[in-house]
Amino acid sequence: SEVSQVSSELKTNKISPATGTTTTLGDSGDTFDIPSGATLDVTGATVSGLSAGKILQVVFTQGTSGDIDVDNNTTPTSAGSTFLVAITPAATSSKILIEFGSAYGKSQGGNYPGKVALYRQIGSGSYTNLNSGTDGMAYIRSTHPHPWVSSIVDSPSTTSAINYQLYVYTGGNDLVEFAEDGYWRFIRATEIGA
């Protein structure tokens, strides 16, 4: 059932079981390395027991303390430590799911919206805006308090420390409240392995 031969390389087009329907590669504790650039094609096959796409870590900032208000400022401005989360990815291939929101948001006059943008800082670099839309990733325009939430999947391709932070601004001359003291708010970063 086993052929023992010392060789640095085996070249063949197909490996099939000599008897039955199962072929075993190696023994427990052995490692089979698939080099970078190679393709493992399992199209149409049933794959079981494969560990992939797992959650590697979850970090968050959350609480109920402090007001976050912006009055007639159309330039995105940091929302401060309340909406800041730091994560250091374990692998460059990981994706980072960022989720954020508040149980309270309103525009005092209801005439102009409040807008939320997500910024990213890698290492000691500068902050960059992750959303290209002019109205940001959350949009608040109502005199009645209501919750707001949003999320994005980022592929930073780094194992350096990353800060994700919300920036807030308005669409015109109005006071917008993004979080009110005593109301829940959060920002969460989840690393998903490739």
C-alpha positions in Angstrom: 0.0 0.0 0.0 3.0 2.3 0.3 6.0 2.7 -2.0 9.1 4.2 -0.3 11.4 6.1 -2.6 13.6 9.1 -1.9 13.2 11.7 -4.6 13.3 15.5 -4.7 10.5 15.8 -7.3 7.7 13.6 -8.6 6.3 14.4 -12.0 3.0 12.8 -13.1 -0.3 13.9 -14.7 -2.6 12.0 -12.4 -2.6 10.3 -9.0 -5.4 7.7 -8.3 -6.0 5.3 -5.5 -4.7 1.7 -6.1 -7.7 0.3 -4.3 -10.9 1.9 -3.1 -11.7 5.6 -3.8 -9.4 7.4 -1.3 -5.9 8.7 -1.8 -4.0 10.0 1.2 -1.3 12.6 0.9 1.4 12.3 3.6 1.0 11.8 7.3 -0.4 13.8 10.2 1.9 16.8 10.8 3.2 17.0 7.2 2.9 20.2 5.2 2.2 20.5 1.5 3.2 23.8 0.2 1.4 25.4 -2.8 3.8 28.1 -4.1 2.7 31.7 -4.8 1.3 32.0 -8.3 0.1 28.4 -8.5 -3.6 27.7 -8.9 -5.6 25.0 -7.0 -8.6 24.4 -9.2 -11.5 22.7 -7.4 -14.2 23.7 -9.9 -17.2 21.3 -9.6 -15.6 19.4 -6.7 -17.0 19.0 -3.2 -14.6 20.6 -0.7 -15.0 19.7 3.0 -13.0 20.5 6.1 -11.3 23.4 4.4 -10.6 26.4 6.7 -11.0 29.6 4.8 -12.6 33.0 5.2 -12.5 32.9 9.0 -12.8 35.8 11.4 -9.3 36.6 12.6 -10.1 39.5 15.1 -12.7 42.0 16.0 -11.9 45.4 17.6 -14.3 48.2 18.4 -15.0 51.5 20.1 -18.5 51.9 21.6 -20.3 53.8 24.3 -22.9 56.4 25.1 -20.9 59.4 26.2 -20.7 62.8 24.5 -22.3 64.9 21.9 -21.0 65.1 18.3 -22.4 68.2 16.6 -21.4 70.0 13.4 -22.8 73.5 12.6 -22.5 74.7 9.0 -19.2 73.0 8.1 -19.1 71.6 4.6 -15.6 70.3 5.0 -15.2 66.7 6.5 -13.9 67.0 10.0 -12.7 64.3 12.5 -15.5 63.1 14.8 -12.8 62.4 17.4 -12.0 59.3 19.4 -15.6 58.3 19.7 -15.6 57.1 16.1 -12.0 55.8 15.9 -10.9 52.2 15.8 -7.4 50.8 15.4 -6.5 47.4 14.0 -3.3 45.6 12.9 -4.1 43.0 10.2 -2.5 39.6 10.6 -2.0 39.2 6.8 -1.8 41.4 3.8 -4.5 39.3 2.1 -7.1 40.0 4.8 -10.1 42.1 4.2 -11.4 44.5 6.9 -15.1 45.0 7.5 -15.8 48.4 9.0 -19.3 49.0 10.6 -20.4 52.1 12.3 -23.4 54.0 13.5 -25.3 55.8 16.2 -28.7 55.5 17.8 -29.2 59.3 17.3 -29.0 61.6 14.4 -30.9 64.7 13.3 -30.6 68.0 11.4 -32.0 70.8 13.6 -33.7 72.7 10.8 -34.1 69.8 8.5 -33.0 72.0 5.6 -29.4 70.6 5.1 -28.1 67.1 5.6 -25.4 65.7 7.9 -22.9 63.5 6.1 -20.5 60.9 7.3 -17.2 59.8 5.6 -14.8 57.0 6.6 -11.1 57.8 6.5 -8.2 55.4 6.8 -4.6 56.0 8.1 -1.9 53.3 7.6 1.0 53.5 10.0 2.0 57.2 10.4 0.7 58.1 7.0 -2.0 60.7 6.2 -5.7 60.0 6.4 -7.4 59.2 3.1 -11.1 59.2 2.3 -12.4 55.6 1.5 -15.6 56.7 -0.1 -15.7 58.7 -3.3 -19.4 59.8 -3.2 -20.0 63.5 -2.5 -22.7 62.6 0.1 -20.5 60.2 2.1 -21.5 56.9 3.6 -24.4 58.0 5.8 -26.9 60.8 5.3 -28.9 62.5 8.0 -31.7 64.9 7.1 -34.6 65.1 9.5 -35.6 67.1 12.5 -36.7 63.9 14.2 -34.0 61.8 15.9 -33.3 58.5 14.2 -30.6 55.9 14.1 -28.0 55.8 11.3 -25.6 53.0 10.3 -23.3 52.1 7.4 -20.4 49.7 6.5 -17.7 49.1 4.0 -15.3 46.2 3.2 -11.7 47.4 2.8 -8.6 45.7 1.4 -5.7 47.6 2.8 -3.0 45.0 1.8 -0.8 45.7 4.8 0.2 44.3 8.2 0.9 47.8 9.6 -1.3 49.4 12.2 -4.4 51.0 10.7 -6.7 53.7 12.1 -10.2 54.0 10.8 -12.0 57.2 11.7 -15.3 58.9 10.9 -15.3 62.4 9.5 -18.5 64.4 9.7 -19.8 67.5 7.8 -23.0 69.2 6.6 -24.5 70.1 3.3 -25.1 73.7 4.2 -26.1 76.1 7.0 -27.6 73.8 9.6 -26.7 72.3 12.9 -26.5 68.5 12.6 -26.2 66.2 15.6 -24.5 62.9 14.8 -24.6 61.5 18.4 -26.2 62.7 21.5 -25.0 62.2 25.1 -26.6 59.0 26.5 -27.3 57.5 23.0 -25.4 54.4 21.7 -22.7 54.8 19.1 -20.0 52.4 17.8 -17.4 51.7 15.2 -16.2 48.1 14.6 -13.4 46.6 12.6 -13.5 42.9 11.7 -10.5 41.2 10.0 -11.5 38.4 7.6 -8.8 36.0 6.5 -8.5 35.1 2.8 
